[in-house]
Amino acid sequence: MPDPSRLRDSTQIIVPPSALDGIRGDLEANFSVTVFDECEIVRIIGSPVEIKDVNGYLSRHGVTVP
């Protein structure tokens, strides 16, 4: 059985809200992901393939994903 935390890591990205300043609209328009605003974080959730593509997109825009 797969480890749940590993599956979660492949289906979500967590960043601070300021990381998406100016790019959030493009992110939501270009990728099939759900963006949840929580108190001090933004959670981007999608399929493993979409998350991988979003990770590359964020990197190209200077966002470091932990």
JOHUWO-V165567 format. One record per backbone hydrogen bond with DSSP energy under -1.0 kcal/mol. CO is the residue of the C=O (numbers start at 0). NH is the residue of the N-H. Records with the same first field share a line. If there is no record, write none. Layout:
CO->NH, NH
This chain:
2->6
3->7
4->8
5->9
7->10
10->45
12->43
14->41
15->18
16->19
17->20
19->22, 23
22->26
23->27
24->28
25->29
26->30
30->32
33->44
35->42
40->37
41->14
42->35
43->12
44->33
46->50
47->51
48->52
49->53
50->54
51->55
52->56
53->57
54->58
55->59
56->60
57->62
58->61
